[in-house]
């Protein structure tokens, strides 16, 4: 059983954040460890409160896990503020794959990362990322580039590599059309991953779920492309079999068989 450390916020509704990460990692056969950066009061209708933990405590929790249990991969999610980003960057171990999900805005529209923190993420975490997994608005925010067309999305991915990431997965969920297309961009290639769009409101936590699934694959020794494909298919099934909880953007079915 391979170890995945997820560093992210807690979702009281259970559909995103640390809760989604633990379920995803477990469903795919990994062992989940956690460092919680913030606690939130939220449900399927929105985020009603965020309480960030002290940055030094976040750092202590990471170092405590790594010094004893260790990690075969690390997933970064909601990091809340600049101080926490700097603390996380200071204690990421060398040689361990890092999947960075640049959580900036919740599905409900709540802003989860202020501009100063985004600048710190660009400077300190992008260069440590084995893979960065932005959706289209996040890719535009990180790079300052338009992402409306296919060529622009690929260009944004290449810009993220120029900023230090080893690879970028530009997620196409915010685009239009019946086929949802993601682009996996590495220094030597652009790989297209296309699946039918599922028309559903049950998409809460999809970014967290995908990033955790990829991190689990990397921890298990899968090549990057294989880890991304397995994770994408797992997420597709999780969305398709969502339980339908809540009146807003409901959670996916993390316990679906991949």
C-alpha positions as a LaTeX table, in Angstrom:
\begin{tabular}{lrrr}
\hline
Residue & $x$ (\AA) & $y$ (\AA) & $z$ (\AA) \\
\hline
Unk1 & 0.00 & 0.00 & 0.00 \\
Unk2 & 1.49 & 3.31 & $-1.11$ \\
Unk3 & 1.32 & 6.52 & 0.91 \\
Unk4 & $-0.25$ & 9.77 & $-0.30$ \\
Unk5 & $-0.04$ & 12.93 & 1.79 \\
Unk6 & $-2.77$ & 15.42 & 0.96 \\
Unk7 & $-2.31$ & 19.03 & 2.07 \\
Unk8 & $-5.62$ & 20.82 & 1.68 \\
Unk9 & $-8.68$ & 22.31 & 3.35 \\
Unk10 & $-11.49$ & 20.42 & 5.04 \\
Unk11 & $-14.97$ & 20.43 & 3.50 \\
Unk12 & $-17.72$ & 20.02 & 6.10 \\
Unk13 & $-20.02$ & 18.75 & 3.35 \\
Unk14 & $-17.63$ & 15.89 & 2.56 \\
Unk15 & $-17.58$ & 16.36 & $-1.21$ \\
Unk16 & $-14.30$ & 18.21 & $-1.72$ \\
Unk17 & $-11.03$ & 18.94 & 0.03 \\
Unk18 & $-9.46$ & 16.58 & 2.54 \\
Unk19 & $-12.62$ & 14.47 & 2.77 \\
Unk20 & $-12.74$ & 13.87 & $-0.99$ \\
Unk21 & $-9.01$ & 13.21 & $-1.03$ \\
Unk22 & $-9.14$ & 10.54 & 1.67 \\
Unk23 & $-12.02$ & 8.75 & $-0.04$ \\
Unk24 & $-10.37$ & 8.88 & $-3.45$ \\
Unk25 & $-6.95$ & 7.71 & $-2.26$ \\
Unk26 & $-8.57$ & 4.86 & $-0.31$ \\
Unk27 & $-10.83$ & 3.83 & $-3.19$ \\
Unk28 & $-7.80$ & 3.51 & $-5.47$ \\
Unk29 & $-5.82$ & 1.43 & $-3.00$ \\
Unk30 & $-3.60$ & 4.05 & $-1.38$ \\
Unk31 & $-3.01$ & 5.08 & 2.23 \\
Unk32 & $-4.04$ & 8.68 & 2.94 \\
Unk33 & $-2.25$ & 10.98 & 5.35 \\
Unk34 & $-3.37$ & 14.58 & 5.82 \\
Unk35 & $-2.27$ & 18.07 & 6.68 \\
Unk36 & $-5.31$ & 20.34 & 7.02 \\
Unk37 & $-4.73$ & 23.96 & 5.99 \\
Unk38 & $-8.19$ & 25.32 & 6.79 \\
Unk39 & $-11.61$ & 24.25 & 7.97 \\
Unk40 & $-14.68$ & 25.41 & 6.10 \\
Unk41 & $-18.39$ & 25.65 & 6.75 \\
Unk42 & $-19.92$ & 24.60 & 3.46 \\
Unk43 & $-22.51$ & 22.45 & 1.77 \\
Unk44 & $-23.65$ & 21.93 & $-1.81$ \\
Unk45 & $-24.99$ & 25.49 & $-1.94$ \\
Unk46 & $-21.76$ & 27.29 & $-1.12$ \\
Unk47 & $-18.96$ & 28.15 & 1.26 \\
Unk48 & $-20.26$ & 30.02 & 4.31 \\
Unk49 & $-17.06$ & 30.34 & 6.28 \\
Unk50 & $-13.32$ & 29.63 & 6.10 \\
Unk51 & $-10.99$ & 29.40 & 9.09 \\
Unk52 & $-7.32$ & 29.01 & 8.14 \\
Unk53 & $-5.00$ & 27.16 & 10.50 \\
Unk54 & $-1.74$ & 28.78 & 11.65 \\
Unk55 & 0.97 & 28.29 & 9.04 \\
Unk56 & 3.46 & 26.92 & 11.57 \\
Unk57 & 0.95 & 24.29 & 12.67 \\
Unk58 & 0.44 & 23.24 & 9.05 \\
Unk59 & 4.20 & 22.94 & 8.71 \\
Unk60 & 4.41 & 20.91 & 11.93 \\
Unk61 & 1.71 & 18.50 & 10.73 \\
Unk62 & 3.53 & 17.94 & 7.42 \\
Unk63 & 6.90 & 17.39 & 9.06 \\
Unk64 & 5.39 & 15.08 & 11.67 \\
Unk65 & 3.85 & 12.83 & 9.04 \\
Unk66 & 6.90 & 12.80 & 6.78 \\
Unk67 & 9.36 & 12.08 & 9.59 \\
Unk68 & 7.53 & 8.90 & 10.60 \\
Unk69 & 5.12 & 7.57 & 7.96 \\
Unk70 & 6.60 & 9.22 & 4.88 \\
Unk71 & 4.94 & 9.73 & 1.50 \\
Unk72 & 5.20 & 8.26 & $-1.98$ \\
Unk73 & 3.34 & 11.23 & $-3.48$ \\
Unk74 & 1.93 & 14.55 & $-2.26$ \\
Unk75 & $-1.25$ & 16.29 & $-3.38$ \\
Unk76 & $-1.66$ & 20.02 & $-2.78$ \\
Unk77 & $-5.13$ & 21.52 & $-2.74$ \\
Unk78 & $-6.62$ & 24.56 & $-1.00$ \\
Unk79 & $-3.74$ & 26.36 & 0.74 \\
Unk80 & $-5.72$ & 29.34 & 2.04 \\
Unk81 & $-3.09$ & 32.09 & 2.22 \\
Unk82 & 0.46 & 33.18 & 1.47 \\
Unk83 & 1.90 & 32.17 & 4.84 \\
Unk84 & 0.62 & 28.62 & 4.46 \\
Unk85 & 1.97 & 28.39 & 0.91 \\
Unk86 & 5.40 & 29.47 & 2.13 \\
Unk87 & 5.28 & 26.96 & 4.99 \\
Unk88 & 4.27 & 24.13 & 2.65 \\
Unk89 & 6.99 & 25.00 & 0.13 \\
Unk90 & 9.61 & 24.99 & 2.87 \\
Unk91 & 8.99 & 21.38 & 3.88 \\
Unk92 & 8.20 & 19.56 & 0.64 \\
Unk93 & 10.66 & 16.65 & 0.41 \\
Unk94 & 12.91 & 16.24 & $-2.61$ \\
Unk95 & 12.25 & 13.32 & $-4.93$ \\
Unk96 & 8.56 & 12.87 & $-4.07$ \\
Unk97 & 6.01 & 13.53 & $-6.86$ \\
Unk98 & 3.81 & 16.56 & $-6.19$ \\
Unk99 & 0.40 & 17.09 & $-7.81$ \\
Unk100 & $-0.64$ & 20.72 & $-7.46$ \\
Unk101 & $-4.35$ & 21.51 & $-7.77$ \\
Unk102 & $-4.33$ & 25.33 & $-7.72$ \\
Unk103 & $-7.61$ & 25.79 & $-5.86$ \\
Unk104 & $-8.58$ & 29.44 & $-6.25$ \\
Unk105 & $-12.36$ & 29.58 & $-6.57$ \\
Unk106 & $-14.97$ & 27.08 & $-5.38$ \\
Unk107 & $-17.63$ & 25.69 & $-7.71$ \\
Unk108 & $-20.08$ & 27.96 & $-5.89$ \\
Unk109 & $-17.98$ & 31.02 & $-6.81$ \\
Unk110 & $-16.39$ & 31.61 & $-3.39$ \\
Unk111 & $-12.82$ & 32.97 & $-3.62$ \\
Unk112 & $-10.47$ & 30.59 & $-1.81$ \\
Unk113 & $-7.06$ & 32.12 & $-2.57$ \\
Unk114 & $-6.20$ & 35.86 & $-2.50$ \\
Unk115 & $-3.93$ & 37.46 & $-5.09$ \\
Unk116 & $-0.85$ & 37.62 & $-2.84$ \\
Unk117 & $-1.15$ & 33.90 & $-2.23$ \\
Unk118 & $-1.50$ & 33.21 & $-5.97$ \\
Unk119 & 1.78 & 35.06 & $-6.55$ \\
Unk120 & 3.48 & 32.92 & $-3.89$ \\
Unk121 & 2.04 & 29.78 & $-5.46$ \\
Unk122 & 3.52 & 30.77 & $-8.82$ \\
Unk123 & 6.91 & 31.48 & $-7.30$ \\
Unk124 & 7.28 & 28.66 & $-4.79$ \\
Unk125 & 5.04 & 25.74 & $-5.72$ \\
Unk126 & 4.87 & 25.65 & $-9.52$ \\
Unk127 & 8.60 & 24.84 & $-9.69$ \\
Unk128 & 8.03 & 21.91 & $-7.30$ \\
Unk129 & 5.06 & 20.47 & $-9.19$ \\
Unk130 & 5.37 & 17.17 & $-10.99$ \\
Unk131 & 1.95 & 18.06 & $-12.39$ \\
Unk132 & $-0.26$ & 21.12 & $-12.06$ \\
Unk133 & $-3.99$ & 20.59 & $-12.76$ \\
Unk134 & $-5.76$ & 23.92 & $-13.37$ \\
Unk135 & $-9.22$ & 24.33 & $-14.82$ \\
Unk136 & $-9.55$ & 26.99 & $-17.51$ \\
Unk137 & $-10.19$ & 29.99 & $-15.20$ \\
Unk138 & $-7.26$ & 28.90 & $-13.00$ \\
Unk139 & $-4.97$ & 28.47 & $-16.02$ \\
Unk140 & $-5.89$ & 31.97 & $-17.19$ \\
Unk141 & $-5.29$ & 33.43 & $-13.73$ \\
Unk142 & $-1.92$ & 31.74 & $-13.31$ \\
Unk143 & $-0.56$ & 32.60 & $-16.74$ \\
Unk144 & $-2.39$ & 35.81 & $-17.70$ \\
Unk145 & $-3.21$ & 34.21 & $-21.05$ \\
Unk146 & $-6.56$ & 33.66 & $-22.82$ \\
Unk147 & $-7.84$ & 30.08 & $-22.78$ \\
Unk148 & $-10.91$ & 30.22 & $-25.02$ \\
Unk149 & $-9.56$ & 28.12 & $-27.88$ \\
Unk150 & $-7.69$ & 24.82 & $-28.03$ \\
Unk151 & $-4.45$ & 26.43 & $-29.14$ \\
Unk152 & $-4.70$ & 28.96 & $-26.30$ \\
Unk153 & $-5.26$ & 26.22 & $-23.72$ \\
Unk154 & $-2.18$ & 24.37 & $-24.93$ \\
Unk155 & $-0.20$ & 27.61 & $-24.91$ \\
Unk156 & $-1.26$ & 28.20 & $-21.29$ \\
Unk157 & $-0.07$ & 24.71 & $-20.41$ \\
Unk158 & 3.29 & 25.38 & $-22.01$ \\
Unk159 & 3.50 & 28.67 & $-20.11$ \\
Unk160 & 3.04 & 26.75 & $-16.85$ \\
Unk161 & 5.95 & 24.50 & $-17.84$ \\
Unk162 & 8.03 & 27.61 & $-18.52$ \\
Unk163 & 7.13 & 28.76 & $-15.00$ \\
Unk164 & 8.65 & 25.59 & $-13.56$ \\
Unk165 & 6.05 & 22.80 & $-13.56$ \\
Unk166 & 7.21 & 19.49 & $-15.00$ \\
Unk167 & 3.81 & 18.89 & $-16.63$ \\
Unk168 & 0.38 & 20.53 & $-16.83$ \\
Unk169 & $-3.10$ & 19.08 & $-17.17$ \\
Unk170 & $-5.38$ & 21.80 & $-18.55$ \\
Unk171 & $-8.91$ & 20.69 & $-17.67$ \\
Unk172 & $-11.67$ & 21.52 & $-20.11$ \\
Unk173 & $-14.73$ & 21.30 & $-17.93$ \\
Unk174 & $-15.45$ & 25.03 & $-18.25$ \\
Unk175 & $-15.41$ & 24.89 & $-22.05$ \\
Unk176 & $-18.50$ & 24.25 & $-24.17$ \\
Unk177 & $-19.49$ & 21.27 & $-26.26$ \\
Unk178 & $-20.61$ & 17.71 & $-25.75$ \\
Unk179 & $-17.07$ & 16.36 & $-25.58$ \\
Unk180 & $-14.97$ & 17.43 & $-22.60$ \\
Unk181 & $-11.28$ & 17.64 & $-23.52$ \\
Unk182 & $-8.29$ & 17.89 & $-21.21$ \\
Unk183 & $-4.75$ & 18.51 & $-22.43$ \\
Unk184 & $-1.78$ & 16.82 & $-20.76$ \\
Unk185 & 1.23 & 18.92 & $-21.66$ \\
Unk186 & 4.78 & 17.71 & $-21.04$ \\
Unk187 & 8.06 & 19.09 & $-22.42$ \\
Unk188 & 7.95 & 16.70 & $-25.36$ \\
Unk189 & 4.29 & 16.15 & $-26.09$ \\
Unk190 & 0.66 & 17.24 & $-25.92$ \\
Unk191 & $-1.78$ & 14.45 & $-25.12$ \\
Unk192 & $-5.52$ & 14.88 & $-25.62$ \\
Unk193 & $-7.96$ & 13.20 & $-23.22$ \\
Unk194 & $-11.58$ & 13.41 & $-24.39$ \\
Unk195 & $-14.69$ & 12.00 & $-22.74$ \\
Unk196 & $-18.42$ & 12.69 & $-23.18$ \\
Unk197 & $-19.68$ & 15.59 & $-21.11$ \\
Unk198 & $-22.03$ & 14.47 & $-18.33$ \\
Unk199 & $-24.90$ & 16.91 & $-17.87$ \\
Unk200 & $-25.26$ & 17.02 & $-14.11$ \\
Unk201 & $-25.10$ & 19.44 & $-11.20$ \\
Unk202 & $-23.14$ & 16.87 & $-9.18$ \\
Unk203 & $-19.64$ & 18.21 & $-9.77$ \\
Unk204 & $-18.60$ & 19.41 & $-6.32$ \\
Unk205 & $-15.02$ & 18.43 & $-5.56$ \\
Unk206 & $-14.15$ & 17.13 & $-9.03$ \\
Unk207 & $-10.82$ & 18.97 & $-9.08$ \\
Unk208 & $-9.80$ & 17.63 & $-5.68$ \\
Unk209 & $-10.88$ & 14.14 & $-6.66$ \\
Unk210 & $-8.97$ & 14.13 & $-9.94$ \\
Unk211 & $-5.75$ & 15.47 & $-8.43$ \\
Unk212 & $-5.86$ & 12.95 & $-5.57$ \\
Unk213 & $-6.50$ & 10.10 & $-8.00$ \\
Unk214 & $-3.51$ & 11.14 & $-10.10$ \\
Unk215 & $-1.30$ & 11.45 & $-7.01$ \\
Unk216 & $-2.34$ & 7.96 & $-5.96$ \\
Unk217 & $-1.36$ & 6.59 & $-9.36$ \\
Unk218 & 2.04 & 8.29 & $-9.17$ \\
Unk219 & 2.56 & 6.93 & $-5.66$ \\
Unk220 & 1.83 & 3.46 & $-7.01$ \\
Unk221 & 4.50 & 3.86 & $-9.68$ \\
Unk222 & 2.28 & 4.49 & $-12.70$ \\
Unk223 & 3.76 & 6.63 & $-15.47$ \\
Unk224 & 2.23 & 10.11 & $-15.57$ \\
Unk225 & 0.05 & 9.49 & $-18.62$ \\
Unk226 & $-1.31$ & 6.23 & $-17.20$ \\
Unk227 & $-2.01$ & 7.87 & $-13.83$ \\
Unk228 & $-3.90$ & 10.70 & $-15.53$ \\
Unk229 & $-5.97$ & 8.37 & $-17.74$ \\
Unk230 & $-6.92$ & 6.11 & $-14.82$ \\
Unk231 & $-7.85$ & 9.12 & $-12.70$ \\
Unk232 & $-9.92$ & 10.69 & $-15.47$ \\
Unk233 & $-11.87$ & 7.48 & $-16.04$ \\
Unk234 & $-12.40$ & 7.06 & $-12.30$ \\
Unk235 & $-13.77$ & 10.60 & $-12.05$ \\
Unk236 & $-16.07$ & 10.05 & $-15.02$ \\
Unk237 & $-17.59$ & 7.03 & $-13.30$ \\
Unk238 & $-17.78$ & 8.86 & $-9.97$ \\
Unk239 & $-19.74$ & 11.71 & $-11.59$ \\
Unk240 & $-22.01$ & 9.32 & $-13.49$ \\
Unk241 & $-22.96$ & 7.47 & $-10.28$ \\
Unk242 & $-23.20$ & 10.51 & $-7.98$ \\
Unk243 & $-25.62$ & 10.03 & $-5.08$ \\
Unk244 & $-27.51$ & 13.28 & $-5.72$ \\
Unk245 & $-27.17$ & 14.76 & $-2.24$ \\
Unk246 & $-28.03$ & 18.40 & $-1.59$ \\
Unk247 & $-29.88$ & 21.13 & $-3.43$ \\
Unk248 & $-26.81$ & 22.59 & $-5.14$ \\
Unk249 & $-23.62$ & 21.18 & $-6.66$ \\
Unk250 & $-23.66$ & 17.69 & $-5.17$ \\
Unk251 & $-20.72$ & 15.38 & $-4.43$ \\
Unk252 & $-19.54$ & 12.59 & $-6.70$ \\
Unk253 & $-19.47$ & 8.92 & $-5.77$ \\
Unk254 & $-15.92$ & 8.49 & $-4.54$ \\
Unk255 & $-16.46$ & 4.81 & $-3.75$ \\
Unk256 & $-17.17$ & 3.81 & $-7.34$ \\
Unk257 & $-14.98$ & 0.99 & $-8.63$ \\
Unk258 & $-12.34$ & 2.37 & $-10.98$ \\
\hline
\end{tabular}
